[in-house]
Amino acid sequence: MLRPNTGTRIRRAANGRFAGRARTPEEANALEGQVVQYAMTGKLEKAARDAVRAQQEQGLAVTFKRGDQVIKRYPDGREEVLAKVAAAPKYVRPKGLAVLRRK
């Protein structure tokens, strides 16, 4: 298998998996390394709700996407449609791509 845009081969370990450098403990504990875990346990959703709630308590407007609209909700409850966005094309998984699931 070739790396995209480089033409170099990707090394495989003896067990057939792709080889790469080991992550340091700091990298393993970094937020970027745990986003999937946070999303699967619901911590990411809770953090987002808490951030929105804190922003509203400070009297700031909250901007979010609902359907195909970008909406700005003001502290007094008003909602303003800022833009309409085209729906993203449906993702089609390429043939031969494995889906990894936790058991």
C-alpha positions as protocol buffer text, in pm:
chain_id: "A"
residue {
  index: 1
  type: MET
  ca { x: 0 y: 0 z: 0 }
}
residue {
  index: 2
  type: LEU
  ca { x: 132 y: 346 z: -90 }
}
residue {
  index: 3
  type: ARG
  ca { x: 103 y: 659 z: 117 }
}
residue {
  index: 4
  type: PRO
  ca { x: -115 y: 920 z: -51 }
}
residue {
  index: 5
  type: ASN
  ca { x: 74 y: 1186 z: -250 }
}
residue {
  index: 6
  type: THR
  ca { x: 418 y: 1044 z: -162 }
}
residue {
  index: 7
  type: GLY
  ca { x: 458 y: 720 z: -349 }
}
residue {
  index: 8
  type: THR
  ca { x: 634 y: 559 z: -50 }
}
residue {
  index: 9
  type: ARG
  ca { x: 518 y: 230 z: 93 }
}
residue {
  index: 10
  type: ILE
  ca { x: 352 y: 195 z: 431 }
}
residue {
  index: 11
  type: ARG
  ca { x: 535 y: -51 z: 653 }
}
residue {
  index: 12
  type: ARG
  ca { x: 348 y: -341 z: 810 }
}
residue {
  index: 13
  type: ALA
  ca { x: 437 y: -504 z: 1137 }
}
residue {
  index: 14
  type: ALA
  ca { x: 491 y: -879 z: 1168 }
}
residue {
  index: 15
  type: ASN
  ca { x: 127 y: -927 z: 1271 }
}
residue {
  index: 16
  type: GLY
  ca { x: 9 y: -768 z: 944 }
}
residue {
  index: 17
  type: ARG
  ca { x: -104 y: -441 z: 1098 }
}
residue {
  index: 18
  type: PHE
  ca { x: 39 y: -112 z: 990 }
}
residue {
  index: 19
  type: ALA
  ca { x: 355 y: -26 z: 1177 }
}
residue {
  index: 20
  type: GLY
  ca { x: 410 y: 317 z: 1320 }
}
residue {
  index: 21
  type: ARG
  ca { x: 583 y: 484 z: 1606 }
}
residue {
  index: 22
  type: ALA
  ca { x: 450 y: 421 z: 1953 }
}
residue {
  index: 23
  type: ARG
  ca { x: 261 y: 704 z: 2117 }
}
residue {
  index: 24
  type: THR
  ca { x: 415 y: 862 z: 2422 }
}
residue {
  index: 25
  type: PRO
  ca { x: 206 y: 865 z: 2742 }
}
residue {
  index: 26
  type: GLU
  ca { x: 152 y: 1240 z: 2693 }
}
residue {
  index: 27
  type: GLU
  ca { x: 13 y: 1179 z: 2343 }
}
residue {
  index: 28
  type: ALA
  ca { x: -209 y: 895 z: 2462 }
}
residue {
  index: 29
  type: ASN
  ca { x: -359 y: 1114 z: 2735 }
}
residue {
  index: 30
  type: ALA
  ca { x: -399 y: 1422 z: 2514 }
}
residue {
  index: 31
  type: LEU
  ca { x: -753 y: 1535 z: 2434 }
}
residue {
  index: 32
  type: GLU
  ca { x: -695 y: 1467 z: 2065 }
}
residue {
  index: 33
  type: GLY
  ca { x: -614 y: 1106 z: 2150 }
}
residue {
  index: 34
  type: GLN
  ca { x: -933 y: 1057 z: 2352 }
}
residue {
  index: 35
  type: VAL
  ca { x: -1201 y: 1232 z: 2143 }
}
residue {
  index: 36
  type: VAL
  ca { x: -1346 y: 903 z: 2019 }
}
residue {
  index: 37
  type: GLN
  ca { x: -1356 y: 763 z: 2371 }
}
residue {
  index: 38
  type: TYR
  ca { x: -1527 y: 1081 z: 2498 }
}
residue {
  index: 39
  type: ALA
  ca { x: -1780 y: 1067 z: 2214 }
}
residue {
  index: 40
  type: MET
  ca { x: -1863 y: 701 z: 2280 }
}
residue {
  index: 41
  type: THR
  ca { x: -1913 y: 753 z: 2653 }
}
residue {
  index: 42
  type: GLY
  ca { x: -2127 y: 1067 z: 2616 }
}
residue {
  index: 43
  type: LYS
  ca { x: -1872 y: 1298 z: 2781 }
}
residue {
  index: 44
  type: LEU
  ca { x: -1826 y: 1499 z: 2461 }
}
residue {
  index: 45
  type: GLU
  ca { x: -2199 y: 1566 z: 2428 }
}
residue {
  index: 46
  type: LYS
  ca { x: -2223 y: 1666 z: 2795 }
}
residue {
  index: 47
  type: ALA
  ca { x: -1927 y: 1903 z: 2760 }
}
residue {
  index: 48
  type: ALA
  ca { x: -2091 y: 2067 z: 2456 }
}
residue {
  index: 49
  type: ARG
  ca { x: -2422 y: 2111 z: 2642 }
}
residue {
  index: 50
  type: ASP
  ca { x: -2241 y: 2257 z: 2944 }
}
residue {
  index: 51
  type: ALA
  ca { x: -2049 y: 2501 z: 2720 }
}
residue {
  index: 52
  type: VAL
  ca { x: -2368 y: 2619 z: 2550 }
}
residue {
  index: 53
  type: ARG
  ca { x: -2542 y: 2658 z: 2886 }
}
residue {
  index: 54
  type: ALA
  ca { x: -2249 y: 2861 z: 3025 }
}
residue {
  index: 55
  type: GLN
  ca { x: -2250 y: 3082 z: 2715 }
}
residue {
  index: 56
  type: GLN
  ca { x: -2623 y: 3148 z: 2754 }
}
residue {
  index: 57
  type: GLU
  ca { x: -2580 y: 3229 z: 3124 }
}
residue {
  index: 58
  type: GLN
  ca { x: -2323 y: 3493 z: 3027 }
}
residue {
  index: 59
  type: GLY
  ca { x: -2580 y: 3656 z: 2800 }
}
residue {
  index: 60
  type: LEU
  ca { x: -2408 y: 3556 z: 2476 }
}
residue {
  index: 61
  type: ALA
  ca { x: -2577 y: 3435 z: 2159 }
}
residue {
  index: 62
  type: VAL
  ca { x: -2533 y: 3071 z: 2054 }
}
residue {
  index: 63
  type: THR
  ca { x: -2489 y: 2975 z: 1688 }
}
residue {
  index: 64
  type: PHE
  ca { x: -2571 y: 2623 z: 1570 }
}
residue {
  index: 65
  type: LYS
  ca { x: -2689 y: 2423 z: 1269 }
}
residue {
  index: 66
  type: ARG
  ca { x: -3040 y: 2281 z: 1251 }
}
residue {
  index: 67
  type: GLY
  ca { x: -3119 y: 2086 z: 937 }
}
residue {
  index: 68
  type: ASP
  ca { x: -2999 y: 2298 z: 646 }
}
residue {
  index: 69
  type: GLN
  ca { x: -3001 y: 2627 z: 839 }
}
residue {
  index: 70
  type: VAL
  ca { x: -2738 y: 2808 z: 1046 }
}
residue {
  index: 71
  type: ILE
  ca { x: -2925 y: 2966 z: 1337 }
}
residue {
  index: 72
  type: LYS
  ca { x: -2822 y: 3223 z: 1595 }
}
residue {
  index: 73
  type: ARG
  ca { x: -3020 y: 3207 z: 1922 }
}
residue {
  index: 74
  type: TYR
  ca { x: -3008 y: 3518 z: 2137 }
}
residue {
  index: 75
  type: PRO
  ca { x: -3040 y: 3516 z: 2518 }
}
residue {
  index: 76
  type: ASP
  ca { x: -3394 y: 3660 z: 2495 }
}
residue {
  index: 77
  type: GLY
  ca { x: -3506 y: 3355 z: 2293 }
}
residue {
  index: 78
  type: ARG
  ca { x: -3507 y: 3514 z: 1946 }
}
residue {
  index: 79
  type: GLU
  ca { x: -3371 y: 3300 z: 1664 }
}
residue {
  index: 80
  type: GLU
  ca { x: -3217 y: 3443 z: 1348 }
}
residue {
  index: 81
  type: VAL
  ca { x: -3145 y: 3234 z: 1039 }
}
residue {
  index: 82
  type: LEU
  ca { x: -2797 y: 3337 z: 929 }
}
residue {
  index: 83
  type: ALA
  ca { x: -2765 y: 3113 z: 625 }
}
residue {
  index: 84
  type: LYS
  ca { x: -2898 y: 2810 z: 447 }
}
residue {
  index: 85
  type: VAL
  ca { x: -2640 y: 2549 z: 362 }
}
residue {
  index: 86
  type: ALA
  ca { x: -2659 y: 2268 z: 112 }
}
residue {
  index: 87
  type: ALA
  ca { x: -2684 y: 1923 z: 258 }
}
residue {
  index: 88
  type: ALA
  ca { x: -2360 y: 1728 z: 249 }
}
residue {
  index: 89
  type: PRO
  ca { x: -2357 y: 1439 z: 5 }
}
residue {
  index: 90
  type: LYS
  ca { x: -2433 y: 1105 z: 164 }
}
residue {
  index: 91
  type: TYR
  ca { x: -2118 y: 917 z: 259 }
}
residue {
  index: 92
  type: VAL
  ca { x: -2072 y: 592 z: 72 }
}
residue {
  index: 93
  type: ARG
  ca { x: -1816 y: 360 z: 225 }
}
residue {
  index: 94
  type: PRO
  ca { x: -1564 y: 235 z: -33 }
}
residue {
  index: 95
  type: LYS
  ca { x: -1578 y: -135 z: -110 }
}
residue {
  index: 96
  type: GLY
  ca { x: -1330 y: -339 z: 90 }
}
residue {
  index: 97
  type: LEU
  ca { x: -1313 y: -89 z: 377 }
}
residue {
  index: 98
  type: ALA
  ca { x: -1355 y: -266 z: 710 }
}
residue {
  index: 99
  type: VAL
  ca { x: -1569 y: -121 z: 987 }
}
residue {
  index: 100
  type: LEU
  ca { x: -1404 y: -150 z: 1326 }
}
residue {
  index: 101
  type: ARG
  ca { x: -1634 y: -182 z: 1624 }
}
residue {
  index: 102
  type: ARG
  ca { x: -1573 y: -212 z: 1993 }
}
residue {
  index: 103
  type: LYS
  ca { x: -1704 y: -525 z: 2157 }
}
